[in-house]
Amino acid sequence: MAADFSRLPDRGGSLALKTEGRLATFGRPEVLPLWVADMDFACPPPVRAALLQRADHPIYGYTLRDPDMVPALCDWISQVHGWRPDAAQVWIVPGVVPSLYAAVAALTEPGEGVIIQTPVYPPFFQAVREQGRRLLENPLRLEAQGYGMDLDHFEQCARQARLFLLCSPHNPVGRVWRRDELEAVLAICARHDVQVLADEIHADLLYPGQLHQPALPLAPDRVIAAWAPGKTFNTAGMGLSALICAQPQLQRRLQAVFAALPVTTHNPFAQAAWVAAYRQGRPWRDELVGVLAAHRDHLLQRLAQELPQLRVHAPQGTYLLWLDFRQLQLSEADLVRRLVETAGLGLNPGSSFGATGLGHMRLNFATSRAVLDQAVDRLVACLG
């Protein structure tokens, strides 16, 4: 079960959303799928071995919590990010997106304000709007070096807010927030008594020169952190994530929201994958980051040389590339039509990340070099 990032498993017949959802999403089943944020690489050999071992037992009934899940996560965060969470402050929940919804439900009342920094992952919008809260958009500011936070505008939002949903590292723009940036935005939250839910699911996928600063230790009285192995180890379909909260009162409020939902977090396969990933997956993760860094650099070089009309900032983390097509002066409908019908590419349209995403597309480069070259060839033929 050696890792091989050059050979992609055939996803046909696996009900993979990324491949089998193309017809419903793009109107064509054959577009090159570079949209859904999972990877085309086989998950780590230790994870597959653990799943096969568990599957070998022929009973898949009700299961107790694996007592090593929380310690495995705490050890991972300590070893990789230099901060050890208190295991008593960690609990397992159904996923990061359910955690966004739970935080909005538990920490705000209908009509109260929730801050998000746009463009951002679509469930951030949905968790606020679908629960009758007031959406406060703090658009990221595009500067010569890339995207940054507009702290003056954030403070205006904070005066009207009860909760801030932080995406760190940021999806889709790929920013890895520095410690000073996080300290500044958390200081504003403290001044205005705004609680913070930090989605840190992409924290393990950073490029050379970047460090992830966990948000919770900077403001333990204010931050609730969401972590999960799904992006790092390509196990997103397994579900499960962790919330870390140092505030007993807020922890009880969040736990009450989850307790009211008829869902389980004791799936025997998800638990086996979790422990194997965090206990044995670091060499695979380290190799993966090297592969993704090479893919990123290759894409940036080709796009700069062959499609200079596109504006692209190198992501500091994640396997997502945020492409700015605005110089083409096309409507989003025309841009999507051209990319789908002429180039045969399935990308995420920028408007799904908010109004500030108009004119952009998100491209998932966690696939083979050959697929990425094919994608750039098609873009050049379509737009060059």
N, C-alpha and C positions, 0 to 999 in steps of 0.2 A: 504494500500500500504506500509506496513512495509518492511524494508530491510531484506532480508534473503540470506546470502552468502553461506549457506550450500546446497541450492537447486538450481540447474542450470536449466534455461528455456530450452526447446527443441528448438534448432535452425533450425530444419528441416523445409523446405518449406519457409524459410525467405530470400533465396538467399544470405545467409551469405558466404562471400568469404572463411572464415576459414574452414567451413564444406563442402560447395558445390563446392569449388575449389580444393578439394583433388584429384579427379581423374585426372584432367588436370595437376596438379603439381607433384603428386607422382606416378601416374599410377595406383593407387588403391583408391577406394572410402572409404575404411573402416579404414584407418590409424587413430591413435589417434591424433587429430589436436592440436599441441602445437606450431604452427608457427606464423600465422598472429598476429600482436601486437594489438589485442583488447581483451577484457575480456569476459569470459563466464558468468559473473554476470549481472543480470538485472540492468539497469541504475537507478539512484536515484528516489525514489517515487515522489518527487516534480517535477522532469523533466517529468516523465510519466503523472502526473496530468496536467501539463501545456500543453503537447502535446494533451492530450485528450480534454482539454478545447478548444484549438484552432481548433481541428478537428471537434468539435461540431458545429462550424460555417461552413455552407455548401459551402462557396465560398473561393477558394484558389487562387485568382488572384494576379495581380501585387501588391506589398506591399511596403510601405515606411519603412525606417530603424526604428527599435525600438530605441527611444532615450535613453533607459536605458542600452543598450549593453555596451557602453564604460564606463559609470560610474560603472556598475556592475563589470567589469573587474578591473578597477582601485581600487575599494573598496576591491576586493578579494586579489589582490597583496599586498595592504597595510596591510590588516589584517593578511594574511598568511605569507608574506615574509618581512614585515617591510619597504617597499619602495613604495611610491605613485607616479605612473607615472602622468605626466601632461596630462590631457584628450585631450588637443589640439594637442598633439603629437602622438595620437593613432588613427588608422583607421582600419576598418574591411576589410579583404581581403579573397579570396576564400579558403585559406588553407596554412599550413606551407610548404608543398612541392612546391606549386606554388610560395611561397615567396622565396624559395631557387633559383628557376629559375629566378624570377624577379630580385633578388639581383645580380645574375651573369650578367643578361642582362643589368641592369641599371648602374652597378658600374664598369664594366670591358669592354674592347674591345676584339674582336677576337684575339686569340693568347696570351693574357695576362694570368698571373699565378693566380691560385686560390688554397689556401691551405686547405686541409682536414686532419683530424687526424684519421688514420686507425688503426684497423678496424672500419667501421662506416656504418650507415644506407645507403642502396644502392642509394637512390635518390641524395645523396651528390655527388656521382660520376657522375650520369646521368645529373644533372643540369650543370655540368662543361663540360663534354665531348660532350653532344648533342648540345651545343651552341658554339663549336669551341674554347673553352678556354683551357689553358694548365694546366693540373692537377699536383699539387705539393703535394705529399703525405708525411706527417709528422707522421710516425708510432708511436703509443703509445709504451712506454717502460714497459715491464713486470718486476716488481720487486717482492721481497719476500712478500711485503704487498699488492700487486695488481698492477694495471696499473697506470702509471704516464705519464706526458708530457716530451718529450725530447726537452728541450728548446734550447740547442745548435743547434740541427738540425733544429728546427723551425726557428731560426734566419737565417740560411742559406737559407731556403725556402722564408722567408720574403723579402730577398734582391731581389727576382725575382717575387714578388707577388703584386697584387692590392687588393685582397680580401681574407678573412679568413672565412670559414664556420665553426662555433663553435657549437658543440653538447654538451649541458649542461642542465641536467645530460646527460651522454654519453650512447648512444645506439650503440652497444650491451653490452659493458662491465660493465655498471651500476655504473661508477664512478660519484660521486658528487664532482665537483671541488671546492676546498677551495678558500677562498678569495685571499690568497697569490699566489696561482697558477694562478688565473685569472689575478691578477695584474701584474705578471711577463710576461705572454704571451701578455697582452695588452700593456705593456711597449715596447715590441719588435715591436708590430704593429705600435705604435706611432713613433718609431725611423725610420721605413721604410715606413711610410705613407700607411699602409694597413688598409682598412676598414674591419669591422666585422659584419657578420650576425649571431646572436646567436639564435639557435633553443632551446627554453626552454620549449618545450611541456611536458616534463616529470617532471617539477619542483615541482609539488604538491605531487609526490609519492616518499617520502623519508622515510628512516627507522630511528629508535631511535638513537639519537646522531648526526644526520646529519642536516645541514641547507643549504638551497639553497641561494647562493649569486647571485642576478640578475647582469648581466654583464653591462647593460647600465649605471647605476649610477657610475660605476668605470671609465668609459671613454665615457661620453655623446657626445663628439665630434667625436667619432669613431664607436660606437656600434649601430646597429639596432637590436631590439629584437623581436622575434616571439613568441607569446603565443597563446594557444588554450585550450579549455576545453575537447577536444576529448579523450585524454588518461585518464585524471582524472576521468571523469564521464561516460566513455564508450559510447560516442556519436560521435565517429570518422566518422561514415557514414553520419553525418549531414554536414560535411565540416565546413567551416568558421574558421578563426583565426584572430589575430590582429597583426599588426606591430606597433612598438613604435620607433619613431625616433626624436631625439632632434635637428637634422640638417635640416633646412627648404629646403636647396638646394637639399640634398639627398632625402628628402621626396618627393619633386616634381618629381625627376627623377624616383623614384620607382612608384609613383602614375601614371606617364605617361605610364609606362609599363603595369600596370593593366588596364588603361583606353583604351588601344589598344586591349584588349581582350573582346570578346562578352560574358562575364559571369556576373552573378548577385550575389550579396551578400545579397539580401533581401528576401531569402527564409523564408516564415512565420513560418515554423516549426523549422528550425534551429535557428531562432531568439528567439522563445519561449523557446527552450531547453537551449540556452545560458544563458538567464537571470535567468531562474529558477535554473540552476545549480550553477551559481555564487552567487545568492542571498540566496538560501535555501539549498545548497548541502554540506555545511561543515560538519555537523554531520555524514552524510553518508560517506564522504571522510575520516574522522578520523577513522571511524569503518573499512572501507576498508583497510586502511594502516595497522591496527592491524592484519587483516586477512592475508594480503599479507606477513607481517613480519613473522607470524607463519608458513605460507607455505614455505617461503624462508628457515627458520631455520630447518624445518622438512626435506626439500629436502637436504640441506647441510649435516645434520646429517646422513641420510640414505646413501647418496653417499659416504661420508667419510668412513663409516663402511663397506659398501657392494661393492663399486667400487673404491677402493683407487687408481687404475691406472688412473682414471680421475682426472684432475686438475681443481678445481673450486674455484674462488674467490667470496666471498659473495658480491652481489651487494649492494651498499649503497643507490641506488634509482632505480626506474623502476620496472616492474614485469618480467624482462628478466634475464635469467641465461645463462652465456657464458661458455660453456663446452669445455674443452681442451682434445681431444682424441689422441693427438700426440704420447703418449707413446705406443699406440697400433700399430703404424707404418703401418697404412693402408692408401692407397690412398683415396682421397675424394670420388671417384666413388665407391670404395669398401665399405667405411664406410656408405655412403648413402644407398647403396644397402642392406647392412646388417641391418641397422636401419629400412628401409622401409619393406623389404621382410621378415626378420626374426623376428624383434621386433614389426613391425606394428606401427612405430612411424613416425609422420610427423613433423620434425623440420626444421629450416632454416639452410642450409649449410653455413659454414663459408666463403667460397669463394665469396658469394654474398656481403660480407662486405669488400671485397678487398683481395689482395694476402696474407696479414698478417693474414687473417682469416682461411687460409687453416689448416685443421686438427681440426677445432672447429665446434660446432653446437650451435645455439641459441634456448633456450627453454623458452616458455611463461608459467609462473606458475600462471597466473590469472584465475584459474579454481578451481575445488573442490579438497579437500584432497584425496578423493577416486580416482579421475582421476590421480592425481600425484603419488599416491602409485601404481596404475596400470602401469604407465609409468616407474617407477623405477623397479618394478617387471620384466617388459619386458626387460629393459636394463640389469638387472642382469642375466636373463635367456639367453640373447643373447651374453653378453660379459664376464660374471663372470667366 
